Amino acid sequence: MLFDLESFRTLIHTLPYSFLLPLFGAIVGGEGIIIFFSTLAAAGVLPFWVVVSGSYAGTMLADSFWFWFGGHF
């Protein structure tokens, strides 16, 4: 296996703001990154509610920005 689960767990727990990963992942990467973080939550690497709330907030921010951008330009 290229990456094992323990290396992801170590990486995520060493980051000081790991709860922001789903937020920025949803803004930048979209649904593909949300599925990746959901898989990590199912494996117990990230807390479930961190992934759900961060993904929701990131998706709402990105969609609101594009709605505003389309209305003004």
SVG drawing of the C-alpha trace seen along z (x, -y; Angstrom):
<svg xmlns="http://www.w3.org/2000/svg" viewBox="-27 -44 31 46">
<polyline fill="none" stroke="black" stroke-width="0.4" points="0.0,0.0 1.3,-3.4 0.0,-5.2 -1.1,-3.5 -3.7,-4.7 -1.3,-5.3 0.7,-7.8 -2.4,-9.8 -3.4,-9.7 0.1,-10.9 0.0,-13.7 -3.4,-15.0 -2.8,-14.9 0.5,-16.8 -1.2,-19.7 -2.3,-22.4 -5.5,-23.3 -6.5,-19.9 -10.2,-20.8 -9.9,-23.3 -8.9,-20.7 -12.5,-19.8 -13.4,-23.5 -10.6,-24.5 -10.8,-21.1 -14.5,-21.7 -13.7,-25.3 -10.8,-24.3 -11.3,-20.7 -15.1,-20.3 -16.9,-16.9 -13.8,-14.8 -12.0,-16.1 -15.2,-15.8 -15.4,-12.1 -11.7,-11.6 -12.3,-13.3 -15.4,-11.2 -13.3,-8.1 -10.9,-9.3 -13.8,-9.9 -15.1,-6.4 -11.6,-5.0 -11.5,-7.0 -8.8,-9.4 -10.9,-12.5 -14.0,-13.1 -17.2,-12.7 -18.8,-16.0 -15.6,-17.9 -15.9,-16.6 -19.7,-17.2 -19.6,-20.8 -16.4,-21.7 -17.6,-20.3 -21.0,-22.1 -19.4,-25.4 -16.9,-25.2 -19.5,-24.2 -21.8,-27.1 -18.9,-29.6 -17.8,-28.5 -21.4,-28.4 -22.2,-31.8 -19.0,-33.3 -19.9,-32.0 -23.5,-33.2 -22.3,-36.7 -19.6,-36.6 -22.2,-35.6 -24.6,-38.3 -22.1,-41.1 -20.1,-40.3"/>
</svg>
